[in-house]
Amino acid sequence: MGIAALPRSTGTQAAPRDSLLSRKPRSLWIDARDRLLRNRAAVAGMIIILVFGLIAVFARQVAPHSPLAIYKNNQYRLAAWVDDRNPVKDGNWMFPLGSDANGRDVLSRVIFGARVSMVVAIVPMLVIVIVGVSVGLYSGWKGGWADMVIMRIGDVLYAFPGLLFFVIIMAALRETWVGQLLNGMFLLFFALSLVNWVGLARQVRGQVLALREKEFIEAARSIGASDLRIMYQHLVPNTLGPIIVSVAFGIPNLIIVEAALGYLGIGLRPATDPNATFITSWGVLLNEGQQAIFAQPWLLLAPAICVALVVISFNFVGDGLRDALDPRMRGTS
């Protein structure tokens, strides 16, 4: 019997394999970006955060009035859509959300209040990231007695109730020269940063302990790389995913704490200079609005809605980042 000739492979059969081999590889970060942009809730959250950020930056251009301007005989003016027999209390579109007990425009004060919340979302978190990542890297990499001492100090700070600690710090130092810097913003930044770095440091330490025995770390050691180079060129890039997610979920907590301190009356100090950068906050407006909750509920609802929108938006972004940076989600839609 003769052996039948094998069919020759055609170019059309090899084309799919060639196209796969010629396709450019996609990095984890590109895949994460694409998955994040496909998450509608995360995209909506980023848009809302961007809008509030622009309002905070251009508050003087956006606000219809000065937040400290007092309009006489205009106390407790109702919102623009509310009719009242009293012409002094009747709604006026010059004051869309009405005016407070001192005759100040509520909408302008809400707009300026966005500055404090957005700055609280950035400045203390930068300090928390720098301190937490540095301490976690050093503790996890060095180990030994240094790791034990750092973690025991962190345990003490972590065990102390955060909100109670903030209240004590703000109440004790509010009337000192430290509490008067930037209308109390410096003290607020200090209080929020002093405790919150511990959680991030513990998380980074855990990541470093899992990575320090990997093959690429051993290879870096074998070629004589210094500890500093290994930590910041090999360990940090491999812990960025959890760090970014932790930051996204930590920012709403800072905003809520600031609003709670302002509501308790120990947050931002009252400003008297209309040219000041930080004049009021949403927490202070919540405190002022609760006194007129039945006569003018929007005095309380306006800042409360703003706080809720920003916090929910950051949570949506955090959820989207967590899903996007999960390696198990790579290649899935």
Phi and psi restraints in degrees (value plus and minus 20) as a CYANA .aco file:
   2 GLY   PHI    -104.6   -64.6
   2 GLY   PSI     133.0   173.0
   3 ILE   PHI    -109.5   -69.5
   3 ILE   PSI     104.8   144.8
   4 ALA   PHI     -87.6   -47.6
   4 ALA   PSI     119.1   159.1
   5 ALA   PHI     -87.8   -47.8
   5 ALA   PSI     116.2   156.2
   6 LEU   PHI     -92.7   -52.7
   6 LEU   PSI     121.7   161.7
   7 PRO   PHI     -89.6   -49.6
   7 PRO   PSI     119.5   159.5
   8 ARG   PHI     -93.1   -53.1
   8 ARG   PSI     124.0   164.0
   9 SER   PHI     -95.2   -55.2
   9 SER   PSI     116.0   156.0
  10 THR   PHI    -116.9   -76.9
  10 THR   PSI     141.8   181.8
  11 GLY   PHI     -86.4   -46.4
  11 GLY   PSI     -47.4    -7.4
  12 THR   PHI     -89.4   -49.4
  12 THR   PSI     -50.6   -10.6
  13 GLN   PHI     -93.4   -53.4
  13 GLN   PSI     -52.2   -12.2
  14 ALA   PHI    -105.5   -65.5
  14 ALA   PSI     -29.8    10.2
  15 ALA   PHI     -82.0   -42.0
  15 ALA   PSI     -65.8   -25.8
  16 PRO   PHI     -80.3   -40.3
  16 PRO   PSI     -59.8   -19.8
  17 ARG   PHI     -86.2   -46.2
  17 ARG   PSI     -60.9   -20.9
  18 ASP   PHI     -83.3   -43.3
  18 ASP   PSI     -58.3   -18.3
  19 SER   PHI     -87.0   -47.0
  19 SER   PSI     -56.3   -16.3
  20 LEU   PHI     -87.5   -47.5
  20 LEU   PSI     -59.8   -19.8
  21 LEU   PHI     -90.2   -50.2
  21 LEU   PSI     -51.6   -11.6
  22 SER   PHI    -103.7   -63.7
  22 SER   PSI     -29.4    10.6
  23 ARG   PHI     -90.8   -50.8
  23 ARG   PSI     115.9   155.9
  24 LYS   PHI     -89.3   -49.3
  24 LYS   PSI     117.6   157.6
  25 PRO   PHI     -88.4   -48.4
  25 PRO   PSI     125.9   165.9
  26 ARG   PHI    -126.5   -86.5
  26 ARG   PSI     111.0   151.0
  27 SER   PHI     -98.4   -58.4
  27 SER   PSI     146.0   186.0
  28 LEU   PHI     -83.0   -43.0
  28 LEU   PSI     -55.3   -15.3
  29 TRP   PHI     -89.0   -49.0
  29 TRP   PSI     -57.1   -17.1
  30 ILE   PHI     -87.8   -47.8
  30 ILE   PSI     -62.6   -22.6
  31 ASP   PHI     -82.3   -42.3
  31 ASP   PSI     -60.8   -20.8
  32 ALA   PHI     -83.7   -43.7
  32 ALA   PSI     -60.9   -20.9
  33 ARG   PHI     -82.0   -42.0
  33 ARG   PSI     -64.4   -24.4
  34 ASP   PHI     -85.3   -45.3
  34 ASP   PSI     -60.3   -20.3
  35 ARG   PHI     -87.6   -47.6
  35 ARG   PSI     -55.8   -15.8
  36 LEU   PHI     -85.1   -45.1
  36 LEU   PSI     -61.6   -21.6
  37 LEU   PHI     -91.3   -51.3
  37 LEU   PSI     -39.3     0.7
  38 ARG   PHI    -104.8   -64.8
  38 ARG   PSI     -30.0    10.0
  39 ASN   PHI    -105.6   -65.6
  39 ASN   PSI      86.9   126.9
  40 ARG   PHI     -85.0   -45.0
  40 ARG   PSI     -59.1   -19.1
  41 ALA   PHI     -83.9   -43.9
  41 ALA   PSI     -61.5   -21.5
  42 ALA   PHI     -86.2   -46.2
  42 ALA   PSI     -60.7   -20.7
  43 VAL   PHI     -84.6   -44.6
  43 VAL   PSI     -63.0   -23.0
  44 ALA   PHI     -81.3   -41.3
  44 ALA   PSI     -60.3   -20.3
  45 GLY   PHI     -83.1   -43.1
  45 GLY   PSI     -61.4   -21.4
  46 MET   PHI     -84.4   -44.4
  46 MET   PSI     -57.1   -17.1
  47 ILE   PHI     -85.7   -45.7
  47 ILE   PSI     -64.6   -24.6
  48 ILE   PHI     -83.2   -43.2
  48 ILE   PSI     -62.3   -22.3
  49 ILE   PHI     -83.2   -43.2
  49 ILE   PSI     -60.4   -20.4
  50 LEU   PHI     -83.9   -43.9
  50 LEU   PSI     -60.9   -20.9
  51 VAL   PHI     -82.6   -42.6
  51 VAL   PSI     -67.4   -27.4
  52 PHE   PHI     -86.2   -46.2
  52 PHE   PSI     -53.7   -13.7
  53 GLY   PHI     -84.3   -44.3
  53 GLY   PSI     -62.4   -22.4
  54 LEU   PHI     -86.3   -46.3
  54 LEU   PSI     -58.7   -18.7
  55 ILE   PHI     -82.0   -42.0
  55 ILE   PSI     -60.7   -20.7
  56 ALA   PHI     -85.3   -45.3
  56 ALA   PSI     -61.5   -21.5
  57 VAL   PHI     -89.6   -49.6
  57 VAL   PSI     -62.9   -22.9
  58 PHE   PHI    -126.2   -86.2
  58 PHE   PSI      18.5    58.5
  59 ALA   PHI     -80.9   -40.9
  59 ALA   PSI     -60.0   -20.0
  60 ARG   PHI     -86.8   -46.8
  60 ARG   PSI     -50.7   -10.7
  61 GLN   PHI    -102.9   -62.9
  61 GLN   PSI     -47.7    -7.7
  62 VAL   PHI    -107.2   -67.2
  62 VAL   PSI     -58.4   -18.4
  63 ALA   PHI     -85.1   -45.1
  63 ALA   PSI     113.2   153.2
  64 PRO   PHI     -91.4   -51.4
  64 PRO   PSI     -45.0    -5.0
  65 HIS   PHI    -158.4  -118.4
  65 HIS   PSI     148.8   188.8
  66 SER   PHI     -91.1   -51.1
  66 SER   PSI     116.8   156.8
  67 PRO   PHI     -88.0   -48.0
  67 PRO   PSI     -34.6     5.4
  68 LEU   PHI    -126.9   -86.9
  68 LEU   PSI     -21.8    18.2
  69 ALA   PHI     -89.0   -49.0
  69 ALA   PSI     108.9   148.9
  70 ILE   PHI    -125.4   -85.4
  70 ILE   PSI     102.8   142.8
  71 TYR   PHI    -122.5   -82.5
  71 TYR   PSI      91.0   131.0
  72 LYS   PHI     -82.6   -42.6
  72 LYS   PSI     130.5   170.5
  73 ASN   PHI      35.7    75.7
  73 ASN   PSI       8.3    48.3
  74 ASN   PHI    -146.8  -106.8
  74 ASN   PSI       0.6    40.6
  75 GLN   PHI     -89.8   -49.8
  75 GLN   PSI     119.2   159.2
  76 TYR   PHI      33.5    73.5
  76 TYR   PSI      22.2    62.2
  77 ARG   PHI     -89.1   -49.1
  77 ARG   PSI     117.9   157.9
  78 LEU   PHI     -93.5   -53.5
  78 LEU   PSI     147.3   187.3
  79 ALA   PHI     -85.2   -45.2
  79 ALA   PSI     141.2   181.2
  80 ALA   PHI     -82.2   -42.2
  80 ALA   PSI     -50.8   -10.8
  81 TRP   PHI    -107.8   -67.8
  81 TRP   PSI     -16.7    23.3
  82 VAL   PHI    -123.2   -83.2
  82 VAL   PSI     108.5   148.5
  83 ASP   PHI    -116.8   -76.8
  83 ASP   PSI     122.2   162.2
  84 ASP   PHI    -164.1  -124.1
  84 ASP   PSI     127.3   167.3
  85 ARG   PHI     -87.3   -47.3
  85 ARG   PSI     -48.9    -8.9
  86 ASN   PHI    -100.0   -60.0
  86 ASN   PSI      96.2   136.2
  87 PRO   PHI     -83.3   -43.3
  87 PRO   PSI     -43.1    -3.1
  88 VAL   PHI     -93.7   -53.7
  88 VAL   PSI     -52.6   -12.6
  89 LYS   PHI    -114.4   -74.4
  89 LYS   PSI     -34.4     5.6
  90 ASP   PHI     -80.4   -40.4
  90 ASP   PSI     125.6   165.6
  91 GLY   PHI     -82.4   -42.4
  91 GLY   PSI     123.3   163.3
  92 ASN   PHI    -160.6  -120.6
  92 ASN   PSI     111.9   151.9
  93 TRP   PHI     -91.2   -51.2
  93 TRP   PSI     -27.7    12.3
  94 MET   PHI     -87.4   -47.4
  94 MET   PSI     -43.8    -3.8
  95 PHE   PHI    -148.7  -108.7
  95 PHE   PSI      61.5   101.5
  96 PRO   PHI     -74.9   -34.9
  96 PRO   PSI     -59.0   -19.0
  97 LEU   PHI    -123.1   -83.1
  97 LEU   PSI      -3.9    36.1
  98 GLY   PHI      59.9    99.9
  98 GLY   PSI    -184.1  -144.1
  99 SER   PHI    -153.2  -113.2
  99 SER   PSI     141.6   181.6
 100 ASP   PHI    -111.9   -71.9
 100 ASP   PSI    -185.8  -145.8
 101 ALA   PHI     -86.3   -46.3
 101 ALA   PSI     -41.6    -1.6
 102 ASN   PHI    -117.9   -77.9
 102 ASN   PSI     -18.0    22.0
 103 GLY   PHI      63.1   103.1
 103 GLY   PSI       3.0    43.0
 104 ARG   PHI    -116.7   -76.7
 104 ARG   PSI     125.0   165.0
 105 ASP   PHI     -88.2   -48.2
 105 ASP   PSI     104.3   144.3
 106 VAL   PHI     -90.7   -50.7
 106 VAL   PSI     -61.4   -21.4
 107 LEU   PHI     -81.1   -41.1
 107 LEU   PSI     -62.7   -22.7
 108 SER   PHI     -83.3   -43.3
 108 SER   PSI     -58.0   -18.0
 109 ARG   PHI     -90.9   -50.9
 109 ARG   PSI     -54.8   -14.8
 110 VAL   PHI     -86.0   -46.0
 110 VAL   PSI     -60.5   -20.5
 111 ILE   PHI     -83.1   -43.1
 111 ILE   PSI     -65.1   -25.1
 112 PHE   PHI     -89.6   -49.6
 112 PHE   PSI     -46.8    -6.8
 113 GLY   PHI     -85.4   -45.4
 113 GLY   PSI     -42.2    -2.2
 114 ALA   PHI     -84.7   -44.7
 114 ALA   PSI     -46.4    -6.4
 115 ARG   PHI     -81.1   -41.1
 115 ARG   PSI     -66.3   -26.3
 116 VAL   PHI     -84.0   -44.0
 116 VAL   PSI     -67.0   -27.0
 117 SER   PHI     -84.6   -44.6
 117 SER   PSI     -60.5   -20.5
 118 MET   PHI     -92.2   -52.2
 118 MET   PSI     -54.5   -14.5
 119 VAL   PHI     -90.5   -50.5
 119 VAL   PSI     -59.5   -19.5
 120 VAL   PHI     -81.3   -41.3
 120 VAL   PSI     -50.1   -10.1
 121 ALA   PHI     -95.3   -55.3
 121 ALA   PSI     -33.0     7.0
 122 ILE   PHI    -133.2   -93.2
 122 ILE   PSI     -78.6   -38.6
 123 VAL   PHI     -84.7   -44.7
 123 VAL   PSI     -75.9   -35.9
 124 PRO   PHI     -80.5   -40.5
 124 PRO   PSI     -53.9   -13.9
 125 MET   PHI     -87.9   -47.9
 125 MET   PSI     -53.6   -13.6
 126 LEU   PHI     -82.8   -42.8
 126 LEU   PSI     -63.5   -23.5
 127 VAL   PHI     -83.2   -43.2
 127 VAL   PSI     -62.9   -22.9
 128 ILE   PHI     -81.8   -41.8
 128 ILE   PSI     -62.8   -22.8
 129 VAL   PHI     -85.9   -45.9
 129 VAL   PSI     -66.4   -26.4
 130 ILE   PHI     -82.1   -42.1
 130 ILE   PSI     -69.3   -29.3
 131 VAL   PHI     -89.5   -49.5
 131 VAL   PSI     -67.5   -27.5
 132 GLY   PHI     -83.6   -43.6
 132 GLY   PSI     -65.2   -25.2
 133 VAL   PHI     -86.4   -46.4
 133 VAL   PSI     -63.0   -23.0
 134 SER   PHI     -84.1   -44.1
 134 SER   PSI     -66.8   -26.8
 135 VAL   PHI     -85.5   -45.5
 135 VAL   PSI     -63.4   -23.4
 136 GLY   PHI     -83.6   -43.6
 136 GLY   PSI     -60.3   -20.3
 137 LEU   PHI     -82.6   -42.6
 137 LEU   PSI     -69.1   -29.1
 138 TYR   PHI     -84.3   -44.3
 138 TYR   PSI     -63.7   -23.7
 139 SER   PHI     -85.2   -45.2
 139 SER   PSI     -65.5   -25.5
 140 GLY   PHI     -90.4   -50.4
 140 GLY   PSI     -52.9   -12.9
 141 TRP   PHI     -99.5   -59.5
 141 TRP   PSI     -63.5   -23.5
 142 LYS   PHI     -95.7   -55.7
 142 LYS   PSI     -64.4   -24.4
 143 GLY   PHI      46.0    86.0
 143 GLY   PSI    -180.6  -140.6
 144 GLY   PHI      45.0    85.0
 144 GLY   PSI    -167.4  -127.4
 145 TRP   PHI     -87.4   -47.4
 145 TRP   PSI     -53.1   -13.1
 146 ALA   PHI     -82.4   -42.4
 146 ALA   PSI     -64.3   -24.3
 147 ASP   PHI     -82.6   -42.6
 147 ASP   PSI     -61.6   -21.6
 148 MET   PHI     -85.2   -45.2
 148 MET   PSI     -64.6   -24.6
 149 VAL   PHI     -85.3   -45.3
 149 VAL   PSI     -65.7   -25.7
 150 ILE   PHI     -83.5   -43.5
 150 ILE   PSI     -63.9   -23.9
 151 MET   PHI     -89.7   -49.7
 151 MET   PSI     -52.8   -12.8
 152 ARG   PHI     -88.9   -48.9
 152 ARG   PSI     -58.8   -18.8
 153 ILE   PHI     -82.8   -42.8
 153 ILE   PSI     -62.8   -22.8
 154 GLY   PHI     -82.8   -42.8
 154 GLY   PSI     -57.3   -17.3
 155 ASP   PHI     -83.3   -43.3
 155 ASP   PSI     -59.9   -19.9
 156 VAL   PHI     -83.0   -43.0
 156 VAL   PSI     -66.3   -26.3
 157 LEU   PHI     -87.8   -47.8
 157 LEU   PSI     -57.4   -17.4
 158 TYR   PHI     -89.6   -49.6
 158 TYR   PSI     -51.1   -11.1
 159 ALA   PHI     -96.8   -56.8
 159 ALA   PSI     -40.6    -0.6
 160 PHE   PHI     -95.5   -55.5
 160 PHE   PSI     113.0   153.0
 161 PRO   PHI     -78.2   -38.2
 161 PRO   PSI     102.2   142.2
 162 GLY   PHI     -80.4   -40.4
 162 GLY   PSI     -71.9   -31.9
 163 LEU   PHI     -82.4   -42.4
 163 LEU   PSI     -58.9   -18.9
 164 LEU   PHI     -84.0   -44.0
 164 LEU   PSI     -59.0   -19.0
 165 PHE   PHI     -83.8   -43.8
 165 PHE   PSI     -63.1   -23.1
 166 PHE   PHI     -81.6   -41.6
 166 PHE   PSI     -63.2   -23.2
 167 VAL   PHI     -82.2   -42.2
 167 VAL   PSI     -63.1   -23.1
 168 ILE   PHI     -83.7   -43.7
 168 ILE   PSI     -66.6   -26.6
 169 ILE   PHI     -82.3   -42.3
 169 ILE   PSI     -67.1   -27.1
 170 MET   PHI     -86.9   -46.9
 170 MET   PSI     -60.3   -20.3
 171 ALA   PHI     -91.7   -51.7
 171 ALA   PSI     -55.6   -15.6
 172 ALA   PHI     -96.4   -56.4
 172 ALA   PSI     -56.6   -16.6
 173 LEU   PHI    -128.3   -88.3
 173 LEU   PSI     -13.4    26.6
 174 ARG   PHI     -83.5   -43.5
 174 ARG   PSI     -56.9   -16.9
 175 GLU   PHI    -113.5   -73.5
 175 GLU   PSI     -16.6    23.4
 176 THR   PHI    -106.6   -66.6
 176 THR   PSI     155.7   195.7
 177 TRP   PHI     -85.5   -45.5
 177 TRP   PSI     -48.9    -8.9
 178 VAL   PHI     -86.8   -46.8
 178 VAL   PSI     -60.1   -20.1
 179 GLY   PHI     -91.7   -51.7
 179 GLY   PSI     -32.2     7.8
 180 GLN   PHI    -116.8   -76.8
 180 GLN   PSI     -27.9    12.1
 181 LEU   PHI     -88.8   -48.8
 181 LEU   PSI     108.1   148.1
 182 LEU   PHI      34.7    74.7
 182 LEU   PSI      18.8    58.8
 183 ASN   PHI      39.2    79.2
 183 ASN   PSI      10.4    50.4
 184 GLY   PHI      74.4   114.4
 184 GLY   PSI     -22.7    17.3
 185 MET   PHI     -87.8   -47.8
 185 MET   PSI     -57.4   -17.4
 186 PHE   PHI     -82.0   -42.0
 186 PHE   PSI     -65.3   -25.3
 187 LEU   PHI     -83.7   -43.7
 187 LEU   PSI     -57.7   -17.7
 188 LEU   PHI     -83.6   -43.6
 188 LEU   PSI     -64.4   -24.4
 189 PHE   PHI     -80.3   -40.3
 189 PHE   PSI     -63.7   -23.7
 190 PHE   PHI     -83.1   -43.1
 190 PHE   PSI     -65.6   -25.6
 191 ALA   PHI     -84.7   -44.7
 191 ALA   PSI     -61.8   -21.8
 192 LEU   PHI     -90.4   -50.4
 192 LEU   PSI     -50.5   -10.5
 193 SER   PHI    -104.8   -64.8
 193 SER   PSI     -44.3    -4.3
 194 LEU   PHI     -87.6   -47.6
 194 LEU   PSI     -51.0   -11.0
 195 VAL   PHI    -127.6   -87.6
 195 VAL   PSI     -57.0   -17.0
 196 ASN   PHI     -91.2   -51.2
 196 ASN   PSI     -30.9     9.1
 197 TRP   PHI     -92.1   -52.1
 197 TRP   PSI     -39.2     0.8
 198 VAL   PHI     -84.8   -44.8
 198 VAL   PSI     -65.5   -25.5
 199 GLY   PHI     -81.5   -41.5
 199 GLY   PSI     -62.3   -22.3
 200 LEU   PHI     -87.6   -47.6
 200 LEU   PSI     -58.6   -18.6
 201 ALA   PHI     -82.5   -42.5
 201 ALA   PSI     -62.6   -22.6
 202 ARG   PHI     -83.7   -43.7
 202 ARG   PSI     -59.1   -19.1
 203 GLN   PHI     -86.6   -46.6
 203 GLN   PSI     -64.9   -24.9
 204 VAL   PHI     -85.3   -45.3
 204 VAL   PSI     -59.7   -19.7
 205 ARG   PHI     -78.5   -38.5
 205 ARG   PSI     -64.3   -24.3
 206 GLY   PHI     -81.6   -41.6
 206 GLY   PSI     -59.9   -19.9
 207 GLN   PHI     -85.1   -45.1
 207 GLN   PSI     -60.9   -20.9
 208 VAL   PHI     -86.3   -46.3
 208 VAL   PSI     -60.9   -20.9
 209 LEU   PHI     -81.4   -41.4
 209 LEU   PSI     -52.1   -12.1
 210 ALA   PHI     -99.2   -59.2
 210 ALA   PSI     -44.0    -4.0
 211 LEU   PHI    -118.5   -78.5
 211 LEU   PSI     -41.0    -1.0
 212 ARG   PHI     -85.4   -45.4
 212 ARG   PSI     -41.4    -1.4
 213 GLU   PHI    -121.7   -81.7
 213 GLU   PSI     -12.2    27.8
 214 LYS   PHI     -90.5   -50.5
 214 LYS   PSI     142.3   182.3
 215 GLU   PHI     -84.4   -44.4
 215 GLU   PSI     -58.9   -18.9
 216 PHE   PHI     -90.0   -50.0
 216 PHE   PSI     -47.2    -7.2
 217 ILE   PHI     -91.4   -51.4
 217 ILE   PSI     -61.7   -21.7
 218 GLU   PHI     -83.0   -43.0
 218 GLU   PSI     -57.2   -17.2
 219 ALA   PHI     -85.0   -45.0
 219 ALA   PSI     -60.7   -20.7
 220 ALA   PHI     -84.7   -44.7
 220 ALA   PSI     -57.4   -17.4
 221 ARG   PHI     -85.1   -45.1
 221 ARG   PSI     -59.9   -19.9
 222 SER   PHI     -86.7   -46.7
 222 SER   PSI     -46.8    -6.8
 223 ILE   PHI    -111.7   -71.7
 223 ILE   PSI     -13.2    26.8
 224 GLY   PHI      66.2   106.2
 224 GLY   PSI       1.3    41.3
 225 ALA   PHI     -87.4   -47.4
 225 ALA   PSI     120.9   160.9
 226 SER   PHI     -92.8   -52.8
 226 SER   PSI     142.4   182.4
 227 ASP   PHI     -81.0   -41.0
 227 ASP   PSI     -60.5   -20.5
 228 LEU   PHI     -83.7   -43.7
 228 LEU   PSI     -61.0   -21.0
 229 ARG   PHI     -87.1   -47.1
 229 ARG   PSI     -60.9   -20.9
 230 ILE   PHI     -83.6   -43.6
 230 ILE   PSI     -62.3   -22.3
 231 MET   PHI     -85.3   -45.3
 231 MET   PSI     -65.1   -25.1
 232 TYR   PHI    -115.7   -75.7
 232 TYR   PSI     -33.3     6.7
 233 GLN   PHI    -127.8   -87.8
 233 GLN   PSI     -37.0     3.0
 234 HIS   PHI    -141.9  -101.9
 234 HIS   PSI     -61.2   -21.2
 235 LEU   PHI    -102.0   -62.0
 235 LEU   PSI     -65.7   -25.7
 236 VAL   PHI     -79.5   -39.5
 236 VAL   PSI     -68.5   -28.5
 237 PRO   PHI     -78.3   -38.3
 237 PRO   PSI     -50.1   -10.1
 238 ASN   PHI    -105.9   -65.9
 238 ASN   PSI     -23.7    16.3
 239 THR   PHI    -133.7   -93.7
 239 THR   PSI     -14.3    25.7
 240 LEU   PHI     -84.0   -44.0
 240 LEU   PSI     -57.0   -17.0
 241 GLY   PHI     -77.4   -37.4
 241 GLY   PSI     -77.2   -37.2
 242 PRO   PHI     -81.0   -41.0
 242 PRO   PSI     -54.1   -14.1
 243 ILE   PHI     -84.4   -44.4
 243 ILE   PSI     -65.6   -25.6
 244 ILE   PHI     -82.9   -42.9
 244 ILE   PSI     -63.9   -23.9
 245 VAL   PHI     -84.0   -44.0
 245 VAL   PSI     -61.9   -21.9
 246 SER   PHI     -82.7   -42.7
 246 SER   PSI     -59.8   -19.8
 247 VAL   PHI     -84.6   -44.6
 247 VAL   PSI     -63.7   -23.7
 248 ALA   PHI     -81.8   -41.8
 248 ALA   PSI     -55.1   -15.1
 249 PHE   PHI    -105.9   -65.9
 249 PHE   PSI     -40.2    -0.2
 250 GLY   PHI    -100.3   -60.3
 250 GLY   PSI     -48.7    -8.7
 251 ILE   PHI     -81.1   -41.1
 251 ILE   PSI     -65.6   -25.6
 252 PRO   PHI     -78.0   -38.0
 252 PRO   PSI     -55.1   -15.1
 253 ASN   PHI     -83.8   -43.8
 253 ASN   PSI     -60.5   -20.5
 254 LEU   PHI     -84.3   -44.3
 254 LEU   PSI     -60.6   -20.6
 255 ILE   PHI     -85.2   -45.2
 255 ILE   PSI     -61.3   -21.3
 256 ILE   PHI     -86.4   -46.4
 256 ILE   PSI     -60.9   -20.9
 257 VAL   PHI     -83.9   -43.9
 257 VAL   PSI     -63.0   -23.0
 258 GLU   PHI     -81.7   -41.7
 258 GLU   PSI     -62.7   -22.7
 259 ALA   PHI     -84.8   -44.8
 259 ALA   PSI     -58.0   -18.0
 260 ALA   PHI     -86.8   -46.8
 260 ALA   PSI     -61.7   -21.7
 261 LEU   PHI     -85.0   -45.0
 261 LEU   PSI     -60.4   -20.4
 262 GLY   PHI     -85.4   -45.4
 262 GLY   PSI     -58.4   -18.4
 263 TYR   PHI     -85.2   -45.2
 263 TYR   PSI     -55.0   -15.0
 264 LEU   PHI     -97.6   -57.6
 264 LEU   PSI     -27.6    12.4
 265 GLY   PHI      66.1   106.1
 265 GLY   PSI      -5.5    34.5
 266 ILE   PHI    -143.1  -103.1
 266 ILE   PSI       4.1    44.1
 267 GLY   PHI    -115.4   -75.4
 267 GLY   PSI    -143.0  -103.0
 268 LEU   PHI     -85.6   -45.6
 268 LEU   PSI     116.9   156.9
 269 ARG   PHI     -94.1   -54.1
 269 ARG   PSI     128.2   168.2
 270 PRO   PHI     -81.4   -41.4
 270 PRO   PSI     111.1   151.1
 271 ALA   PHI    -112.6   -72.6
 271 ALA   PSI     124.6   164.6
 272 THR   PHI    -136.6   -96.6
 272 THR   PSI     -36.4     3.6
 273 ASP   PHI    -114.2   -74.2
 273 ASP   PSI      98.1   138.1
 274 PRO   PHI     -86.4   -46.4
 274 PRO   PSI     -36.2     3.8
 275 ASN   PHI    -112.0   -72.0
 275 ASN   PSI     -17.2    22.8
 276 ALA   PHI     -86.7   -46.7
 276 ALA   PSI     129.4   169.4
 277 THR   PHI     -91.3   -51.3
 277 THR   PSI     -64.3   -24.3
 278 PHE   PHI    -131.5   -91.5
 278 PHE   PSI      89.8   129.8
 279 ILE   PHI    -125.5   -85.5
 279 ILE   PSI     -64.6   -24.6
 280 THR   PHI    -170.7  -130.7
 280 THR   PSI     151.5   191.5
 281 SER   PHI    -155.3  -115.3
 281 SER   PSI     145.7   185.7
 282 TRP   PHI     -85.4   -45.4
 282 TRP   PSI     -51.9   -11.9
 283 GLY   PHI     -84.8   -44.8
 283 GLY   PSI     -61.8   -21.8
 284 VAL   PHI     -83.1   -43.1
 284 VAL   PSI     -60.5   -20.5
 285 LEU   PHI     -86.2   -46.2
 285 LEU   PSI     -53.9   -13.9
 286 LEU   PHI     -83.5   -43.5
 286 LEU   PSI     -60.4   -20.4
 287 ASN   PHI     -83.6   -43.6
 287 ASN   PSI     -62.2   -22.2
 288 GLU   PHI     -90.9   -50.9
 288 GLU   PSI     -56.4   -16.4
 289 GLY   PHI     -93.5   -53.5
 289 GLY   PSI     -47.4    -7.4
 290 GLN   PHI     -89.0   -49.0
 290 GLN   PSI     -37.9     2.1
 291 GLN   PHI     -95.3   -55.3
 291 GLN   PSI     -40.3    -0.3
 292 ALA   PHI    -145.2  -105.2
 292 ALA   PSI      16.9    56.9
 293 ILE   PHI     -85.5   -45.5
 293 ILE   PSI     -50.6   -10.6
 294 PHE   PHI    -106.9   -66.9
 294 PHE   PSI     -57.2   -17.2
 295 ALA   PHI     -99.0   -59.0
 295 ALA   PSI     -60.2   -20.2
 296 GLN   PHI    -156.9  -116.9
 296 GLN   PSI      58.0    98.0
 297 PRO   PHI     -82.4   -42.4
 297 PRO   PSI     -44.1    -4.1
 298 TRP   PHI     -90.0   -50.0
 298 TRP   PSI     -39.0     1.0
 299 LEU   PHI     -82.8   -42.8
 299 LEU   PSI     -51.4   -11.4
 300 LEU   PHI    -112.7   -72.7
 300 LEU   PSI     -57.3   -17.3
 301 LEU   PHI     -90.2   -50.2
 301 LEU   PSI     -56.4   -16.4
 302 ALA   PHI     -80.2   -40.2
 302 ALA   PSI     -75.0   -35.0
 303 PRO   PHI     -87.9   -47.9
 303 PRO   PSI     -51.7   -11.7
 304 ALA   PHI     -84.9   -44.9
 304 ALA   PSI     -61.2   -21.2
 305 ILE   PHI     -84.9   -44.9
 305 ILE   PSI     -59.7   -19.7
 306 CYS   PHI     -83.6   -43.6
 306 CYS   PSI     -64.7   -24.7
 307 VAL   PHI     -81.2   -41.2
 307 VAL   PSI     -64.3   -24.3
 308 ALA   PHI     -83.4   -43.4
 308 ALA   PSI     -62.3   -22.3
 309 LEU   PHI     -83.1   -43.1
 309 LEU   PSI     -65.5   -25.5
 310 VAL   PHI     -86.6   -46.6
 310 VAL   PSI     -64.0   -24.0
 311 VAL   PHI     -84.1   -44.1
 311 VAL   PSI     -65.7   -25.7
 312 ILE   PHI     -83.5   -43.5
 312 ILE   PSI     -58.2   -18.2
 313 SER   PHI     -83.3   -43.3
 313 SER   PSI     -64.5   -24.5
 314 PHE   PHI     -85.7   -45.7
 314 PHE   PSI     -54.6   -14.6
 315 ASN   PHI     -86.4   -46.4
 315 ASN   PSI     -60.5   -20.5
 316 PHE   PHI     -81.3   -41.3
 316 PHE   PSI     -64.0   -24.0
 317 VAL   PHI     -84.3   -44.3
 317 VAL   PSI     -60.2   -20.2
 318 GLY   PHI     -82.2   -42.2
 318 GLY   PSI     -62.6   -22.6
 319 ASP   PHI     -82.1   -42.1
 319 ASP   PSI     -62.7   -22.7
 320 GLY   PHI     -84.7   -44.7
 320 GLY   PSI     -61.3   -21.3
 321 LEU   PHI     -86.7   -46.7
 321 LEU   PSI     -58.5   -18.5
 322 ARG   PHI     -81.8   -41.8
 322 ARG   PSI     -62.9   -22.9
 323 ASP   PHI     -91.5   -51.5
 323 ASP   PSI     -57.6   -17.6
 324 ALA   PHI     -91.1   -51.1
 324 ALA   PSI     -54.1   -14.1
 325 LEU   PHI    -112.0   -72.0
 325 LEU   PSI     -16.3    23.7
 326 ASP   PHI     -98.1   -58.1
 326 ASP   PSI      95.4   135.4
 327 PRO   PHI     -79.2   -39.2
 327 PRO   PSI     -45.8    -5.8
 328 ARG   PHI     -89.4   -49.4
 328 ARG   PSI     -36.7     3.3
 329 MET   PHI    -109.6   -69.6
 329 MET   PSI     -24.5    15.5
 330 ARG   PHI     -84.1   -44.1
 330 ARG   PSI     113.0   153.0
 331 GLY   PHI      66.5   106.5
 331 GLY   PSI     -23.0    17.0
 332 THR   PHI    -123.6   -83.6
 332 THR   PSI     139.6   179.6
